[in-house]
């Protein structure tokens, strides 16, 4: 199914030999300190997706309050108390990329 609106500033696709590992790039938004930056990431999709969320590793350093080293800190991806509190199986890969 094709997205109704194009994803602006983000691209991602699975590796040719592994549909569970995706590589992608985020473009820094205009009029921000990240403008003109291109940030590379890897998304590993677990075998039980969509029950569990993908794991995202950043390969380009990003000075941002929600980034700790190579880890992206988003409520929808975080496990707390043994469960993913912000994750619901209705989330799509596109929702994560937004």
ABEGO torsion letter per residue (X at the ends): XBBABBBBGBBBBBBAABAABBBBBBBBBBGBAABGBBBBBBBBBBAAOAABBBBBBBABBBBBAABBEABBBBAAABBBGGBBAABBAABBAAAAAX
